[in-house]
Amino acid sequence: MPQGKSAGRKLVLVDHAGLGRVHIDMESFFEFSFWMAEELEDLVAKWAPVAAPDASRDKNRPSDLSRS
């Protein structure tokens, strides 16, 4: 990141006494985050046909897997 670009909002990823602070540009972080989410969705769609039969989760089913 260029040194002169300090006017934008920053996101603190690490704030630890021993490690110091890691700042990144917030807009760049969200662009990366959205890109990563889209890539993950594409990957899931690509591999869904060969996934294990129980790998897909039914959203209507309760999260606890206990069966009565």
N, C-alpha and C positions, 0 to 999 in steps of 0.2 A: 504494500500500500504506500502511495506517495506520502512523504512527510508533510507536504503543504496542505493536505486534505484533512483538516482537523475540525471543520465546521459542522460535519454531520454528527448524528447521534452515534454513540458507541455502546457496545454491549460488553459487559465484563464477564468473561467465561470462567476465569479463575481469580479468586481473591483470597489468597492464603499467605500467611506471614512468611513461610519458608520459600514459597514459589513466586511471590510477587503477583502482579496483576497482568492479565492478558486481555487486551482490548481489541475488539474487531469492529468494523463498520457494520451497523445494524442492518442496513439495506442489503449489503452483500451477504450477510448471514442468512437473512430470510430468502433471498434468491437461491442460495445454495440449499437451504432446507426444503423449499418447494420443489426444486429440481430433483433432490434426492427422493422425496416422497413420490414424485411421478415415475422415477426410475424403478422404485420398489413396486409400484402398482403394475408397471409393465412386466417386470420380472415375475410377479405372482401370476399374472395372466398368461405369460409364456409357459410356465411350468405347471399350471393347473391341470392340464390333461394327463400328466404323468405323476401327479401327487398321489400319496396314499389315500385310499377311499375315505378315511376318517379325518383327513387333514383339513377339510373345509369345515368351517364352523357355522352352524345354523344360528342366525341372529335371533330367531324366535324362541330358541331353547334357553332355559335358564343357565346361568354361568356355572352353577354347581352341577357336577356331573352325577350326582346321586340319582339313582333310578328307583321308583317305587314299585 
